[in-house]
Amino acid sequence: MQFFQLEHFASHLNETFQVELDQVNADFVLVEARPLQTQRQLASSVRAPFSLLFRHQAAVLFPQRTYAMRHAGMGEFGIFLVPVARDRDGFIYQALFN
């Protein structure tokens, strides 16, 4: 299991990540990587919380769940994505790390 931090994703903005959807690879583009503000950071916290937003250009909404994701520079990993918005270019999915 990989232990990600914001820095792992921040340098990959606007890059494509592939997600396996029912045995078909779909392209998700990382459109935002930002820290989350907390009222108080616990001294025992291993990482600062952060949020990622991905855009998938499809008319089909995929349910929230853990997906197998692959990136050329980061390798393969599982990520829990939640659909949070729709715009003219597709659906926006969020992943939270805390």
C-alpha positions in Angstrom: 0.0 0.0 0.0 1.4 3.4 -1.0 1.2 6.3 1.5 0.5 9.4 -0.7 1.1 13.0 0.2 0.0 16.1 -1.7 3.5 16.5 -3.2 3.1 13.1 -5.0 0.2 14.5 -7.1 0.9 18.3 -7.3 3.5 17.9 -10.0 1.1 15.9 -12.2 -1.7 18.6 -12.6 -3.4 18.3 -16.0 -1.9 14.9 -16.6 -3.9 11.8 -17.5 -4.5 8.9 -15.1 -6.1 5.7 -16.4 -8.9 4.1 -14.4 -10.1 0.6 -15.1 -13.9 0.7 -15.6 -15.4 -2.7 -16.3 -12.4 -4.0 -18.1 -12.0 -0.8 -20.2 -9.4 1.9 -19.4 -10.9 5.4 -19.0 -8.8 8.6 -18.9 -9.2 10.9 -15.8 -7.3 14.2 -15.8 -6.1 15.6 -12.5 -7.4 19.2 -12.5 -6.8 20.1 -8.9 -4.5 19.1 -6.0 -4.8 21.2 -2.9 -4.3 21.0 0.9 -7.3 20.9 3.1 -7.6 23.4 5.9 -8.1 21.9 9.3 -8.9 23.6 12.6 -6.0 21.9 14.3 -3.3 19.6 13.0 -2.9 16.7 15.4 0.7 16.2 16.5 0.4 12.5 15.8 -0.8 13.1 12.2 1.4 11.5 9.6 0.4 13.8 6.7 -1.5 16.9 6.1 -5.0 16.3 4.6 -5.5 17.1 0.9 -8.0 16.9 -1.9 -7.7 15.8 -5.5 -10.2 16.6 -8.3 -10.2 14.5 -11.5 -12.3 15.2 -14.7 -13.6 12.4 -16.8 -15.1 13.4 -20.2 -18.1 11.1 -20.5 -21.8 11.5 -20.4 -22.0 8.5 -18.0 -21.7 9.0 -14.2 -19.7 6.4 -12.4 -20.6 5.6 -8.8 -18.4 6.3 -5.8 -16.1 3.4 -5.1 -12.5 2.4 -5.1 -11.0 2.2 -8.6 -7.7 0.8 -9.9 -5.8 3.8 -11.2 -2.6 3.9 -13.2 -0.2 6.7 -14.0 3.1 6.5 -16.0 5.1 8.2 -13.3 3.3 7.0 -10.2 2.5 3.4 -11.0 -0.7 1.6 -10.1 -2.8 2.2 -7.0 -6.3 2.1 -5.7 -8.2 5.3 -5.2 -11.7 6.0 -3.8 -13.4 8.5 -6.1 -16.7 10.3 -5.4 -18.6 12.2 -8.2 -19.0 15.8 -6.9 -20.0 17.9 -10.0 -20.7 18.0 -13.7 -19.6 20.7 -16.1 -19.7 21.0 -19.9 -16.6 18.8 -20.2 -17.8 15.9 -18.1 -18.0 14.8 -14.5 -15.7 15.8 -11.7 -14.6 13.2 -9.1 -12.9 13.9 -5.8 -10.5 11.9 -3.7 -9.8 13.0 -0.1 -6.8 12.0 1.9 -6.6 12.7 5.7 
